[in-house]
Amino acid sequence: MTDKKHEPLPPSALYAACDRTKLSFADTSELDLSDGILGQQRALDALGFGTGIDSHGYNIFAMGAPGTGKFATVKEVLDQIAATRPPAPDWVYVNNFEDPHKPGILKLSPGYGARLRKDLEQLVEDLGTVLPAAFQSEDYQSRIEKIEQEFTHRRDQAFESLAAEASQQRVRFLSTPTGFAFAPLNTEGKVIDPESFEKLTESEQQHIEETVGALQKKLQRIIREIPKWQKEVRDGVRLLEREIGSLEVGHLVSAYKKKYQDQPAVVEHLIAVENDIVDHVREFRGEQTQTAAIGAESAGIQKETLSRYRINVIVEHGSDSAAPVIYQDLPSFGNLTGRVEHRAQMGMLLTDFTLIKGGDLHRANGGYLVLDAHRLLFQPFAWDCLKRALRSRLVHIESMEKSLGLMSTISLEPEPIPLDIKVVLTGERMLYYLLKAYDPEFSDLFKVVADFDERVNRDEDTEFAFARLLGRMSNNDDLPPLTSDAVARVVEQASRMTEDSSKLSTRLRDLSELLHEAAHYARMDGRERVDATDVQRAIDEKIHRHDRVRDYLFDAIKRGAIKIATEGERVGQINALSVLDLGGFSFGQPSRITATHRMGDGTLVDIQRETELGGSIHTRGVLILAGYLRSNFALSCPFSVSASLVFEQSYGMVDGDSASLAELCALLSSLGGVPIHQQFAITGSINQLGEVQAIGGVNQKIEGFFDVCNNFGLTGEQAVIIPSSNVGHLMLREDVRNAVSNNTFSIYPVQHVNDAIELLTGITAGVRIDNGDYPAGSVYARVEQMLIELALARRDFTSPPSPNEDEQT
Amino acid sequence: MNQIRTIARVVIAVYGPPRNSNLFETAARLAARRRACLDAIFIEDSDLLDVALLPFSHEFDRSSGVMRKLERPRVERELRSDADQVRRQLESSCHRENITVSMEVVRGRLVSVVQETSTTAGIVIFDQTNPGWASLRRSTAPIWLVYSAGETGNRAMDIALELCAEYQTGLNIILPTDSDKVRVLQDIEDTPGNNIPVRFQIPGNYDTDTLLHLANTGCTALVTDQGNPITCGKSTHRLVNSLRCPLIVVA
């Protein structure tokens, strides 16, 4: 069913085969695999700019479709850039001796963290032996004893003097169970009992009372003096301890001060350590001592005492020679900012600066942090915490509960760390645009966008670069190399993935899957290289794994349950084409569209829309075709037709405007009473001028109708009509191409609805001639005639009856 | 050190609240080594009880210095409480040494009561009664021995050396003259495993006052034998009231 005016596409237009001769290698192992990035120049330029600019807020959002290799590309680029930058400093948390709740931070040259930790542990160990030894020395003990003896002597002297004075006045100084008392004695030196006392004269009694009273006052004075003497002893002991401590600690610490003289922060901390040890030197005595005069007790050196002089290296770059590049798969609040851990002790949760754990922001400080935006946004408060850190250029470590104000217990407030970092977020475009639209801070903090394209132009150079990319991917994943034929087949498949024969897909995830599956079949067959047959098998097997629904539908069509005609002709009935996407697999399916009409008020009923089974884009297509009809036919009459359009046997949602050409043709057929050849299927969208526009899924649609025709038996008449602008997208299956070569199947490109209707009906569409009419017999003349007849009929139907008619009645 | 002689009783005289648990442990250990029973005498000072009945009597709290009326019922109550504490501590010490202990509460004056009740005791230990603060620390001060020639004097020296080893301290020996010094030193050096530092004090005035003066410069315990002229009889009373350490009298 062809004419000279409408030529089918030649087989060469159906597929852009990769020229094997241009792939001048046996397999990909011969290729230089050092460069694994294909295209993406725009994104690479953006990454270079973003990492190079040294201004606040120039963090990077790498956006693109999933599986386009954003992460791998970012990683490769950042690794290269990081290697040219100096390693980041080590960060160390230390005890703040002034305020232990606010641990301090030290910034050290790379590698110094571990060294300092080792040295301070050694210092602590030395302190644990040197100081107790100093306090157990004979010199110290004898000096302490001297101080204490001085007190004891003073105290005992006071009591003995008082006892002697009392004795001279015939009064005995007694010890009671809880204190002291005075007892008057008689001339025989015995305590006066109450009866004897009663027998004394009043003046004698008064004398005794006065004597005892005076002694009591003196005793009271002595007792009141004792705390003061005790304090003097304490001061003396403390002074001695500081003296001993200063001597020993100063000697130990001075060696480290000298060692770290090029790290001023360390020297400053060592001075603080030295002062604190001297202040708390008593805790280092390391023995169970009890001193009555002092009233203090020390139970050996506590672990806590020593641990406060240790350091907590939260970031160490040891032997790193490059700036850090950190990738976090789980960007939670705690993983980003670090956390303060606790240990359970005696039913309580305790913490100190040694339990501070650094986060990714700490580890990446001075370098780069790569995060998946989607995962980041899904972690509670992680996005806010990242923004806060970037905004303030400080990393605060605090618990989520505390930052939300849910916990008011005293905890640590570690000193924040200055942040010098480039954050690279990877994510989909939609995410970028949503953040841009709804988060006012986003634009200030992520000023650079690296847009990853999911396709690149296909030419000889990119095909070769693509071969290198495939080789690298195989190599990285320990897959066998690909032969040049296999590469060519993957190139062709990559073009098909883009639905454009002049492009190549950069969806590395899909390509990687294809390589793995092809490699699997190659290995199964015991081959050491992946061949084109393996690639084809991987493609076919994947389709086979997913095409249950397609088989069911095509079987239903063959058995007539779903009515699709591939021969004959019918007024108002046409084969449209749609694509079903089942997630990872899509296929074309012919659908019957029917159109009917009658006199009416110009309403075009889209049954899909009326039943809420049509999407807004489909409705838009229907309204456009209505516009085309109104503007091209019966311009001088009211549009007096009521028509309806429906996708027959369609029970799911229909969307898109790729059926609008088919619907228009069906409606024109109905209005003009012109039958449509059913061996055709058609796809394409139209505008109000009747021009046919490109649609998506053209390959699947053609293949879908081909499969149905093939099931019924190819007659050589069957064909698919597609928009001319889709010809460049054709990458059809081999069996379709073979059928076209054998003239058992055809594909017609059309630019205008006129072309389509002529192919479908075999009748000239018609172009208005000088008198403004369509040529007689043309499809459009019949359509216009019908519309005029309907308009007249409507006029007659709605006009009031004439008087003559009344009389006749 | 000579072989330890078995004795029947070790008596410990306690006055007032328990001040020094080390002393109880030492007493229990001395008794255990000699297969003796430990008899404790807790003395309720009759002078204290008498004075508590006088209308003007007051006491001053040892810790706070607060003055309060001295009342006999309260004093008696507190003495009973002290006696209970002493009993518990002694029982605990003796339990560890696997010996028996008995305790008697006697009202009277310390030395006379003890002298009356301890005639058959091999060792009498007087806890310190000095009204000052007892030293709570295990002292590094030496053990003092008032040495007399003779069998009891030698036994006193054995005990003094035993205490030196236990307290890991030195021994100061007070001698009336130089004459015994070489022999005593030889005896000590002959004691197997002995490495205790020994110093001799030969005071110009060999009397109780001088002894008190010397011992109160620093003494963990003063050991003497019951025949020594400057520590026996009334001197014992004086020492018990004025020493700042326990007194151990060996029979």
Interface residues (C-beta under 8 A of the other chain):
Chain A: Q141 E145 Q149 T152 R155 D156 F159 E160 A163 R172 F173 L174 S175 T176 P177 T178 G179 F180 A181 F182 A183 P184 K190 V191 I192 D193 P194 F197 I208 E209 V212 G213 Q216 L219 Q220 I223 R224 I226 T289 Q290 T291 A292
Chain B: Y15 G16 P17 D45 S46 D47 L48 D50 V51 A52 L53 L54 P55 F56 S57 H58 E59 F60 D61 R62 G65 M67 L70 V75 E78 L79 S81 D82 T129 N130 P131 G132 W133 A134 S135 L136 R137 T140 N216 G218 S242 R244
